[in-house]
Amino acid sequence: MQTCINHLINANDLTTEMVQQEVEFLQKTLENLRINGTISNDSYLDAGAVEGGLSMLANLMELGVSSDEVNDHLRQLHERAGRIDEAHPTLGPSVAARR
């Protein structure tokens, strides 16, 4: 899951559209991985925390929050994604393989 956040952190001139595209990618990918049995329901639910955090970030960006707030939110999501990756070691690679 950290690769999803890294993708955004490393982007030049991060936009709301980029974050929304990542949310859509996660929605589709996680659903397909769960249906196919590649990831467990627990992995799917935990990954939803990152998806939801990115959705909230997109909304905050639309409201015009400062770049410092955006970066702080991304940092927090990166930490959360790291904990999820530790708890579900196959989740991150499975999501990254769908890119």
Residue, then its C-alpha position, 0 to 999 in steps of 0.5 A: m500500500q505504501t507504493c500507492i502513497n509513494h506514487l503520489i509523494n513522488a509526483n511533480d505538482l500533485t493535483t486533485e485529479m491525480v489523487q482521485q485517479e489513485v482512489e479509483f485505481l484502488q477501488k477497482t483493484l482492491e475489489n478485483l483482488r478480493i473477488n479473485g481471492t488474491i487478498s483476504n477480506d481483512s486485507y481489503l478492509d484495512a486497505g480501505a483506510v488508505e483509500g478513504g484517506l486518499s479520498m479525504l485528501a482529494n476533498l481537502m485539496e479541492l477546498g484549497v488546503s495548503s501544501d503543508e497540510v497535503n504533505d502532512h496528510l500524505r506522510q500520515l497515510h504513508e505511515r498507515a500504509g506501512r502498518i497495513d503492509e506489515a500486517h498483510p505482506t501480500l497486499g502491497p505487491s498484489v496491488a502494485a502488480r495491477r499497475 
